[in-house]
Amino acid sequence: MTRLLPDDISPRVRRLFQAARTEIAALAALLIVAVGVLSFIELSDDVTEADSQAFDLAVLHAVRPFVDDPGRPWGPWWLHEAAADLTSLGGVAVLGLFAIIAVVFLLLQRKRLSALLLVVGLAGGVMLSEGLKAVFGRERPPVVYQAVETINASFPSGHALLSAVFYLTLGVMLTRAFSQKRLKAYALGVAVLMTLIVGVTRIYLGAHWASDVFAGWSVGAAWAMALWLVSWFVAKRQRRAHAHLQDAPDPELETASAPSGK
């Protein structure tokens, strides 16, 4: 029987813990997918019910409290200006530009699989958004409440959905690029914050009902995590087959897991 030397134990233990962390992350992603899908189903069932409409109206009147001037938002003028600027972070044009920058960066880093999935994720998000809008055909809040122009149906919010898909996907990818926990937490925290900001501004500007935004977040988060699960599964299979589409290995992780030469 081969006896493990002390120098052999440390890298094996590190690899074991790394594999365990990956499996836990996959389970967490699967849970988010399930919660997102179930939340969207519940929200879509409530769209035409009186309770849901009452909640949406209450939120709309809270951010547009002036009866004599319903187009005037709550808060100081600069908050309205900031919201109008920040809401564009969930628009197709801005996200498309960010996606091009991110994809080129990933390709330069030889992260081919991540680059492909980011493109598929954003394109799929657009199709999901437009398809669901066509199915439900919900009317937007009254024009008098809207502080920005709108062009299509209301449910779900396309800005909320696409921002969740893009920022969460990119944030999860960045957590794989960093070895330090605080950097992982920062990347994921920024991704969640960007997603929340875009959705909240859609409600504040009267462009969407609150339930539209919640539905967009639910679908976007579920789609983003589904893509991550695909990435995790494909990368695992391709590493075994040494396929060229796989992401290039992280030098830091390779160094950490390399066996000692003693």
Residue pairs with C-beta under 8 A, 6 or more apart in sequence:
4 12
7 259
7 260
7 262
8 259
8 260
10 260
11 257
11 258
11 259
11 260
14 256
14 257
15 257
18 253
18 257
22 232
25 232
26 229
26 232
29 225
29 226
29 228
29 229
29 232
30 225
30 229
32 221
32 222
32 225
33 222
33 225
33 226
33 229
34 222
35 218
35 222
36 218
36 219
36 220
36 221
36 222
36 223
36 225
37 218
37 222
39 214
39 215
39 218
40 156
40 215
40 218
40 219
40 222
43 52
43 156
43 211
43 214
43 215
43 218
44 136
44 155
44 215
46 52
46 211
47 136
47 138
47 155
47 211
52 211
55 210
55 211
56 209
56 210
56 211
59 203
59 209
59 210
60 141
60 145
60 203
60 206
60 209
60 210
62 74
63 73
63 74
63 203
63 204
63 206
64 70
64 71
64 72
64 73
64 74
64 145
64 206
65 74
66 72
70 142
70 144
70 145
71 144
71 145
71 146
71 147
71 206
73 79
73 80
73 83
73 147
73 204
73 205
73 206
74 204
80 147
80 205
83 147
83 201
83 204
83 205
84 147
84 148
84 201
84 205
86 197
86 198
86 201
87 148
87 159
87 198
87 201
87 202
87 205
87 207
88 94
89 95
89 163
89 194
89 197
89 198
90 158
90 159
90 160
90 162
90 163
90 198
90 199
90 202
91 159
92 126
92 158
92 162
95 122
95 162
95 163
95 166
96 122
98 166
99 118
99 119
99 122
99 166
102 115
102 118
102 170
103 115
103 118
103 119
106 112
106 114
106 115
106 118
106 173
107 115
109 248
110 247
110 248
111 173
111 247
111 248
112 244
112 245
112 246
112 247
113 231
113 234
113 235
113 238
113 245
113 246
113 247
114 173
114 231
114 247
116 245
117 169
117 227
117 230
117 231
118 166
118 169
118 170
118 173
120 227
121 165
121 166
121 169
121 223
121 224
121 227
122 162
122 165
122 166
124 165
124 223
124 227
125 161
125 162
125 165
125 166
125 220
125 223
126 158
126 162
128 161
128 219
128 223
129 156
129 158
129 161
129 162
129 216
130 152
130 158
132 155
132 156
132 219
133 152
133 153
133 154
133 155
133 156
133 158
134 153
136 153
136 155
136 156
137 153
138 153
138 154
138 155
138 209
138 212
139 153
139 154
140 146
140 150
140 153
140 154
140 207
140 208
140 209
141 154
141 206
141 207
141 208
141 209
145 206
146 205
146 206
146 207
147 205
147 206
147 207
148 205
148 206
148 207
150 207
152 158
154 208
154 209
154 212
155 209
155 211
155 212
155 215
156 212
156 213
156 215
156 216
156 218
156 219
157 199
157 202
157 207
157 208
157 212
157 213
157 215
157 216
158 216
159 198
159 199
159 202
159 207
159 208
159 216
160 195
160 198
160 199
160 202
160 208
160 212
160 213
160 214
160 215
160 216
160 217
160 220
161 216
161 217
161 219
161 220
161 223
162 220
163 194
163 195
163 198
163 199
163 220
164 195
164 199
164 216
164 217
164 219
164 220
164 221
164 223
164 224
165 220
165 223
165 224
165 227
167 190
167 191
167 192
167 194
167 195
168 191
168 192
168 195
168 220
168 221
168 224
168 225
169 224
169 227
169 228
170 191
171 187
171 188
171 190
171 191
171 192
172 188
172 191
172 224
172 225
172 228
174 184
174 187
174 188
174 191
175 184
175 187
175 188
176 250
177 250
178 184
178 187
179 250
179 252
179 253
179 256
195 217
195 220
195 221
199 213
199 216
199 217
200 213
202 208
202 212
202 213
203 209
203 210
203 213
208 216
234 245
234 246
235 246
235 247
237 243
238 245
238 246
239 246
